[in-house]
Amino acid sequence: MLLVIDVGNTNTVLGVFARVAKVHPGGDPDEPPQYKRLLANWRVATSRTSTVDEYGVLFRNLFSMAGLESKGIHGIVVSSVVPPLDPILRQVCERYFNLKPLFIEPGVKTGMPVHYDNPAEVGADRIVNGVAAFDKYGGPCIIVDFGTATTFDCVSAKGEYLGGVICPGIGISADALFERTARLPRVEIRKPARVIGSNTVGSLQSGLYYGYLGLVDGILELLLQELGKDTHVIATGGLGPMIGMGSKYMKSVDEFLTLEGLRIIWERNAGSRRDPTGKPAAKSVAKSASKPTPTKSANGNGAPTTSPSRSSR
């Protein structure tokens, strides 16, 4: 099995993929393993104060509830926008799974050229989303990830990461409204039955939902003018289903897009993580995945790579 971990500022999402039979049985013995079937997934709060053992116990408990064995994990890949947690997660993987994880960082082959002034500024999750969206839906495409921040990431018809838009998430907007006003309460973020609120809670929910939906569709309208009307728009992230279903431009809601992207990137790097016998070298980390390289360096496909930043979720 393959464990994928997406660490955001608010939530951490984990998924376990099962290995499937080779696409071409009896073919190339060096063909990297493929993990296509998502067995389980979890969304937990990101804790910057938890210790290695506390995270280890959490992961073990999640596996136990799903009826999975941690010893069945043969590879781990991590996307993180919270750098202080990176060493903690490395130790968790080594201590509780006896594996060294692959972090999405400079030197990791993504297969996607990054046309950003400084590729290191792009959040690892944004590149992961772009890789998954282009692989599943083709290009051009726009990925709208509803997290702590809402990001709009644009991928060209050739599979190039072009850049995008970052704005405060709807949760941040709701928190700011509550904290900066004396009499307005904190409310649940959801789609109200009517636009016109008949009480304070209803009015707040209407303003948050429809106001944010207007922001999203307004930005998408401008992006589509630049990329073309045939651009595929995909929503993902914690609030992706709620906002995405209300947008007039979003064609797909893909809850597990980031997990799929992590799986794809892991498979693209699996060839460089094998021992001389051709077996997966799951217990050794590739030099390129643990030793930073210049931010403008090219990956194995001649494409710039990226490193985690604090830009999203």
N, C-alpha and C positions, 0 to 999 in steps of 0.2 A: 504494500500500500504506500501511497504518497501523501504526506501531510503538508498542507499549504496553509500559511498564516499571513493574514493581512492586518497589520497593526495601524490603526488610525488614532487620531487625537481623542476621540470619544469612545469608539468601540473597536474591538479586535474580533475579526471574523476568521474562523478556522474551518477547514474542510479536509475530508479524507477521501482520496480517490483510489479505486481498486484497479489493479493492473489487468489488462485484457490480453488475449492471445495476439500474437504478431499478425499484422495485416497480411503479410505474405509468408505463410508457414514454409519452412525449409529454405527461406531466402537468405539474405545477408546475415551471418551470425553476429555481426557488429551492429545490427539495427538496434537503436536505443529502445528501452522499454516504453510502453504507452499506457497511460493511466486515464481511461476515458470515463469510467463510471463513478459518479459521486455517491459515496456510501452514506456520509453523514456530514452535517455542517452545524456550526454553533456561532452565536453572536454574544460576546461578553463585554463587560465594561473594561476599558483600558485603564489599568492602575499603574501609576508611575512609582508607587511606594511599595508594591508587592515584591517579596524576595524571590530568589530562584526556587526555593522549596515551595513557596505558596503558589507560584505559577505551575510548578511541577505537579502538585497535588490537584490543582484545578484541571489541568490537562488529563491526568489519570482518571479523575472522577467523570469527566465528560466521556472519555473512552469507555469507562465501565458502564455508564448509563446506556451507551449505544451498542454494547455488547462487542466491543472491539478490543483487541490486544495490542498494547504498545509495541511489543516485540515484532509485530507484523509490519511495522513502518520501516521501509527500506530507503526512504529519501525524505528530506524536508526542505522546503523553499519558503523564504520569508520576504515580504514587502513591508517596509516600515517607514513611517513619517515621524516617528518619535525616537530620535537618535539615542537618548539616555537609556532606552529599554533594549537597545541592540545587544549589549554585552550580557544583559540578564537572560535574554532569549537564547543566546548562544550557549550559555551554561546550562539552561534548561534542556536544550536538545542533546547536549553531550552527556549530562548526568542522568536524565530520565529516559532517553531513547538511544543512547550510545551512538549518536550520529552527529556529524558536523553539518549545519545547515548551509544552504546556498542563499545568500542575501542578494537582492536585486540592487546592484551597485556597479560602479565603474569596472569594466573588464568582463561583465556578464553579457553573453551574446543574446540580444533580443530579436534580431532580424528586422528591426525597424529604424531607419534613419531618423535622427532627431534634428529638426530645423529650428532650434532655439538658439538665441544669442549665446547663452551659456547652458549647455545641456545638463550641467550639474544642478541647476536651479529647478529642474522639473521633478516633481514628486514621483517617487518610484511607482506608486499606485496609478498615476496617470499614464505612464508608459505601459504598465501591465494592462490597463483597460484598453488602451489603443491596440495593443497586440491582439488581445482577445476579440475585440470588435471587428478588426480587419479580417481575422481568421474566420470568424463566423458569418459576418454579414458583407464583407467586401468593402470597397471604398468608392467614392468618398463617404465618410461617416462622421457623426458627431456623438460623443459619449457625454451624457450629463450625469455626473455622480453626485447624489444628494447625501452629503455627510456633514461634518462640522462646518466645512466650507462647501459650497456648491461649485463644481468645476465643469467647464465645457471644454472638451478636448477634441481637436479636429485632426482627422487623418485623411490624406489625399487618396486619389484613385490608385496611386502607385504604392500605397502603404507607407507613406512618409508622415511622421508626426510633425504637424505644422505649428502647433501652439494652441492657444485657447483663451478662455476667460475664467477668472476666479472672482466669486462674490461671497458675502457672508451667507451662511446656511440659514434656513428658516428657524432652526432652533436658537441660533445666536440672536436673530431678530426678536424672537419671543422673549428671550432672557433679558435683552436690553430694554424692552418695553416694560417688563415687570420691575427691573431694578431702577429705572430712571423715573418712574412715576409713583406717586404716593398712594393712589387708590385703585389702581388697576391690578387685578389678580393674575397669578400665573395660570394659564389655561392649557388644556390638552390640545395638541396640534392635530386637527382633523378637518375633513371637508364638512362644512355645515349644511343643513338641509336647505336653507335659504340664504340668499346674498344679504338681504336686509335683516340685520339682527334685532330681535325684540328685547334683548337684555344685554348686559355688559359682556358676559361670557360669549354669547352668540356674535356680538359685534366684533369682539377681538378675534374670534376664530375665523370669521368671514374676512376680516382685514388681512390676517396672516395668510390664510389659504389663497384667496383670490388675488391678493396683492402680490404674493410670491409667484403664483401662476402667471400673472401678467408680466412680472420680471423675466421669468424663464422664457415665455413665448416671445417677448420683445427681443431678447438677446438671440434666440434661435432664428427669428425672422431676419435679423441682420446677418447672422452667420450663413444662412441659406442663400442670401443674396451674393455672398462671396464665393461659396462652394458650389452652388447650383441647386436647383429645386429637386433633383433626383438623389440628393444626399440622404442617407439613412440615419435617423436619429434614434439613439438607444438611451434609455434611462436605467440607472443602477443605483446602488446605495440603499441605506436604511429606509429613506422616505421616497425612494424611486417609484414604488407601486402607487402610492397615494397621489403624488404630484404628476407622475408620468401619465396616468390614466386620464387626467384632466386636460393635458396639453393637446393642442390641435396639430402639433408638428411631430410628436414622438410616435414612432411606428412600432417600437418594441420596448418591453420592460424586461430586463435580464438581471434577476436578483443575484446570480452567481457569476457575473461577468468577470469580476476581479479574480475569483478563485480559478476560473478557467484560464485566465491569462497567466497566472502563476504556474499552473500545470504545463501550459504550452512552453513557457520560457524554461522551465526545468527540463523538459524533454529536449529542447534545443541545445541545452548545455550538457545533457547526459553523456554524449560522446566523449567529452573532455574530462568526464568524471568516472573513467573506467580504468581498471587495472590491466596489465599486459595480457591476461588471460581472456579479456573481453567481457569480464563480469562487471556489473555496476560497482563503482568504488564509492559506496554510500558512506563509508566511515572515514573518508578522507576528503578534505576540502580542496577545491581547485585553487591554485595560487591566485588566479585572477579574481576569485570571489572573495578573497580575504585580504589581498594586498591592493590598496587603492592605486589607480592609474590616473594619468592626466585626464581631466574631464572632457577634453576634446578628442580623446583617442577613439579609434574605430573598433567596432566589435568584429566578430568573425565574418560578418557579411559586408564589411566595409561601412558599417553604419555607426554613428556616434552612439554612445551609451549614456545612461543617466545615473544619478545617485539619489538617495532619499533626501527629501527636504520637508519642511514643515508646512508646505503650501496647501495641504488638503486634509479633509476629514478631521 
